[in-house]
Amino acid sequence: METPEIIQLKPAGVFAFCKICPFIICAIGFLLLAWRCCPLLIWLSLMSTLLAGYRFAYIRNIRYEISPEIIRISRGLFFKRIDQVELFRVKDYILTRPLLLQLFGLMDLELKSTDPVNPVIWLHGIPFSDLVDIIRDRVQEGRQHNRIYEIN
C-alpha cells in the first residue's frame, strides 16, 4: 500500500462530542435548576452551552499534517498557532486506545521528541490506522538523510 506524500488528519467529531459532554451536562443541570429554583441560573446554562460550542469548534479545527520531513499541528479559532517538529527528532511512539476510543475506531498517539519547545506531541482522537509505522519509516528516512545517529 502506497502512502500519500502528506498525511492530513483531524480529530473525529465523535471525539469532540465526548470532550464537551461535561459542559452539556452542566448546561442541562443549570437549566433544570433554573426551572425549579432560580430563573437567573438560565444564564449559567447559556454560558455552558456557548463554552461547549466553542470547545467543539476548537477541537474540530485542529489539523495534523505529517509530511516526510515535519509534523505540523495547527490549532485555534480566533488566534492560530502552528507548531512544527522535524521528524528526525521523534524518539518514541505511544499509541493509546481507551475503551471509548476503541468503540469509535479512534486512537491517541503520543510522540516524544528531542525538540526543546515541543518535547511531547499529542495527536488526539484520530482514526485508528497504521500511522505509527508510517511515522517510524519517515523518522528513519529523515535520520539517514540528515546523517543523524542515535547514541544511548
HUNOR-V322192 format. One record per pair of residues at least 4 apart in sequence whose C-alpha atoms are under 8 Angstrom apart, sorted by the first residue. I is the first residue (numbers start at 1). J is the second residue. D is the distance in Angstrom with one decimal. If there is no record, write none. Layout:
# HUNOR-V322192
i-><I,I>
j-><J,J>
d-><D,D>
This chain:
# HUNOR-V322192
i-><3,5,5,6,6,6,6,7,7,7,7,8,8,8,8,9,9,9,9,10,10,10,10,10,10,10,11,11,11,11,11,11,11,11,11,11,11,12,12,12,12,12,12,13,13,14,14,15,15,15,16,16,16,16,16,17,17,19,20,20,20,20,21,21,22,23,23,23,23,23,24,24,24,24,25,26,26,26,27,27,27,27,27,27,27,28,28,29,29,30,30,30,30,30,31,31,31,31,32,33,33,33,33,34,34,34,34,34,35,40,41,42,43,44,45,46,47,48,49,50,51,52,53,54,55,56,57,57,58,58,58,58,61,61,61,62,62,62,62,63,63,63,63,64,64,64,64,64,65,65,65,66,66,66,67,68,68,68,69,69,69,69,69,70,70,70,70,71,71,71,71,72,72,72,72,73,73,73,74,74,74,74,75,75,75,76,76,85,85,85,86,87,87,87,87,88,88,88,88,88,89,89,89,89,90,90,90,90,90,91,91,91,91,92,92,92,93,93,93,93,93,94,94,94,95,95,95,95,95,96,96,96,97,97,97,97,97,98,98,99,100,101,101,101,101,102,102,105,105,106,106,106,106,107,107,107,107,107,108,108,108,108,108,109,109,109,110,110,110,110,111,111,111,112,112,112,113,113,113,113,114,114,115,130,131,132,133,134,135,136,137,138,139,140,141,142,143,143,143,144,144>
j-><134,67,68,65,66,67,68,64,65,66,67,63,64,65,66,63,64,65,126,60,61,62,63,64,125,126,15,16,59,60,62,63,123,124,125,126,127,16,60,106,125,126,127,17,60,18,104,19,101,125,20,56,59,60,125,21,56,56,24,52,55,56,25,52,26,27,48,49,51,52,28,48,49,52,29,30,45,48,31,44,45,46,47,48,49,32,45,33,45,34,41,42,44,45,35,41,42,45,36,37,38,39,41,38,39,40,41,42,39,44,45,46,47,48,49,50,51,52,53,54,55,56,57,58,59,60,61,77,62,75,76,77,75,76,77,73,74,75,76,72,73,74,75,71,72,73,74,123,71,72,73,70,71,72,71,87,138,142,86,87,88,138,142,84,85,86,87,84,85,86,87,82,83,84,85,82,83,84,80,81,82,83,80,81,82,80,81,89,115,118,90,135,138,139,142,139,140,142,143,148,113,114,115,139,111,112,113,114,139,111,112,113,114,111,112,113,109,110,111,112,132,109,110,111,107,108,109,110,132,107,108,109,101,102,106,107,108,102,107,103,104,105,106,107,125,106,107,127,128,125,126,127,128,124,125,126,127,128,122,123,124,125,126,122,123,124,120,121,122,123,120,121,122,119,120,121,118,119,120,121,118,119,119,134,135,136,137,138,139,140,141,142,143,144,145,146,147,148,149,148,149>
d-><7.8,6.2,6.7,6.7,5.6,4.5,7.1,8.0,5.7,5.0,6.4,7.1,5.7,4.5,6.4,6.0,5.0,6.4,6.8,6.8,7.5,5.9,4.9,5.9,7.7,6.2,6.6,7.1,6.8,6.0,6.9,7.8,8.0,6.2,4.6,5.0,7.8,6.5,7.1,7.9,5.8,6.1,7.2,6.2,6.6,6.2,7.7,6.4,7.7,5.6,6.5,5.5,5.9,6.6,8.0,6.3,6.7,7.8,6.5,5.5,6.8,6.5,6.1,8.0,6.2,6.2,5.6,6.8,7.3,5.5,6.2,6.9,6.3,6.6,6.1,6.1,7.0,6.6,6.1,7.1,4.2,6.8,7.8,5.2,5.9,6.2,6.8,6.2,7.6,6.0,5.9,6.4,6.3,5.0,6.2,6.9,5.5,5.5,6.2,5.5,6.7,7.9,6.8,4.8,4.4,6.4,4.8,5.4,6.2,7.9,6.6,6.2,6.1,6.1,6.2,6.2,6.1,6.1,6.2,6.2,6.1,6.0,6.2,6.0,6.1,6.2,6.0,7.7,6.7,7.4,6.0,6.0,6.3,6.8,7.1,7.2,5.7,4.5,7.0,8.0,5.7,5.1,6.5,7.2,5.9,4.8,6.6,7.3,5.8,5.0,6.4,6.2,4.6,6.4,6.3,7.6,5.7,7.6,6.0,5.5,7.6,7.4,6.5,6.4,5.5,4.4,5.0,5.6,5.3,6.5,6.5,6.7,5.6,4.5,6.7,5.5,5.1,6.5,7.0,5.8,4.4,6.5,5.8,5.5,6.5,4.5,6.2,7.3,7.1,7.4,7.6,7.9,7.1,5.2,6.6,5.0,7.1,5.2,5.2,7.9,5.2,5.3,6.3,7.8,6.5,5.8,4.1,6.6,6.9,7.3,5.5,5.1,7.0,5.8,5.1,7.0,7.1,5.9,4.8,6.5,7.0,5.8,4.9,6.4,6.9,5.9,4.6,6.3,7.9,6.0,5.2,6.4,5.7,5.8,7.1,5.0,6.4,6.2,7.9,6.2,6.8,6.0,4.8,6.0,7.4,5.9,7.2,6.1,5.6,5.6,5.4,4.4,4.8,6.9,5.5,5.6,6.2,5.4,7.2,5.7,4.6,5.6,6.5,5.9,5.0,6.5,6.8,5.7,4.7,6.4,5.7,5.0,6.4,5.8,4.6,6.4,7.2,5.0,6.1,7.6,8.0,5.9,5.3,6.7,6.1,6.0,6.2,6.3,6.0,6.3,6.3,6.0,6.2,6.2,6.0,6.1,5.7,4.9,7.0,6.3,8.0>
